[in-house]
Amino acid sequence: MSKQEKLISADKMLEHLKSVDLMSTVGRYGQATFTFQELDQLIKKGLYDPDPVPTIKPGDRVNHYGFQFPFLKGVKVNHLQIHRFGTYAVLEHDGETYTVPFDSLEIVKDE
């Protein structure tokens, strides 16, 4: 059985490290210290965990947010296309299909 690798958000880590008052942890030679043990504890507490990314798959209902096709709201994802320039979703609306960038979509929450 393989162990799931734990990922961290580099952006969150860098933002936090920039905000830490390193001068409050002055070492014996007058140098600011932020130890590996402190960093390890923060990682284990989940401070740098990445934000969850919703997965969109064929059959899901989505809203498209883009300047093209503003009427694509609550439409079904037909399939995904992966090109060298990015991932696209093919959406169905009134018997027509529309190809839009994957990152312009948001899943419609069930009410």
C-alpha positions in Angstrom: 0.0 0.0 0.0 1.4 3.4 -0.9 1.5 6.3 1.5 -0.3 9.4 0.4 2.2 12.3 0.0 1.4 15.4 2.1 1.5 18.6 0.1 2.1 22.1 1.3 1.3 25.5 -0.2 4.6 27.3 -0.9 2.6 30.6 -1.2 1.2 30.2 2.3 4.7 29.2 3.7 6.4 32.2 2.1 3.7 34.6 3.2 3.9 33.3 6.8 7.7 33.4 6.9 7.7 37.1 5.7 5.3 38.0 8.5 7.3 36.2 11.3 9.2 38.6 13.6 12.5 36.9 13.3 14.2 39.5 15.5 12.1 38.3 18.4 14.0 35.0 18.2 17.6 36.3 18.4 20.2 33.5 18.7 23.3 33.5 20.7 25.4 35.3 18.1 22.8 38.0 17.5 21.3 36.3 14.5 17.6 35.8 14.0 16.7 32.2 14.2 13.7 30.2 12.9 14.5 26.6 13.6 13.7 23.6 11.5 11.8 22.2 14.5 9.5 25.2 14.6 8.9 24.9 10.9 8.2 21.2 11.2 5.6 21.9 14.0 3.8 24.4 11.8 3.7 22.0 8.9 2.3 19.3 11.1 -0.3 21.7 12.5 -1.5 22.2 8.9 -0.6 25.9 8.7 0.7 25.4 5.2 -1.9 23.0 3.9 -3.1 23.9 0.4 -6.6 25.1 -0.1 -8.8 22.2 -1.4 -9.4 22.2 -5.1 -12.8 21.1 -6.3 -12.7 18.5 -9.0 -14.9 18.9 -12.0 -15.7 15.8 -14.0 -18.0 15.0 -16.9 -21.7 15.1 -15.8 -21.2 17.9 -13.2 -23.2 21.0 -13.5 -21.1 24.2 -13.7 -21.2 27.9 -14.1 -18.9 29.5 -16.7 -17.3 32.9 -15.7 -15.8 34.5 -18.8 -16.4 37.2 -21.3 -17.5 34.7 -23.9 -20.8 32.7 -23.5 -22.2 34.5 -20.5 -25.3 32.3 -20.7 -23.5 29.1 -19.7 -24.8 28.9 -16.1 -25.9 25.6 -14.6 -24.8 23.6 -17.6 -23.5 20.0 -17.8 -19.9 19.2 -18.5 -19.8 16.8 -21.5 -16.1 16.0 -21.4 -12.7 17.4 -20.8 -9.9 18.1 -23.3 -6.3 18.4 -22.5 -4.2 20.5 -24.9 -0.6 21.7 -24.7 -2.0 25.2 -23.8 -4.3 24.0 -21.0 -7.3 22.0 -20.0 -10.7 22.8 -21.5 -14.2 21.6 -20.7 -16.8 21.0 -23.3 -20.2 22.2 -22.0 -23.7 21.3 -23.3 -26.4 24.0 -23.7 -29.6 23.8 -25.8 -28.2 21.0 -27.9 -25.0 22.8 -28.7 -21.5 22.3 -27.3 -19.1 25.0 -26.1 -15.4 24.6 -25.3 -14.2 26.9 -22.5 -11.1 27.0 -20.3 -11.3 24.7 -17.3 -10.2 27.4 -14.9 -13.2 29.6 -15.8 -15.6 27.1 -14.3 -17.2 26.8 -10.9 -19.3 23.8 -9.7 -22.9 24.5 -9.1 -23.7 23.6 -5.5 -26.8 21.4 -4.9 -29.5 23.2 -3.0 
